[in-house]
Amino acid sequence: MGIPKQFLQEPIIEQDIMQITHKDTGKDLIRKGRALEAIVLTRTLAYKAEHHIIENGTRTMFLIR
């Protein structure tokens, strides 16, 4: 999947974590990382679609209800 280049220049809006263990293989870590990236990107796009994120020049405002 990967993050589109346009989003790499945007401010960080959402972050999350996922539990891993010493039993996870390299493939497990890649799979979990991609899944987490998709979850966080989906949340961020939902915030933007619901007008919780407003961009004003070089500033980004996050509206909390």
Summary of the structure (lengths in Angstrom):
residues: 65
radius of gyration: 14.5
end to end distance: 31.1
largest distance: 45.8
contacts: 116
relative contact order: 0.17
helix: 43%
strand: 12%
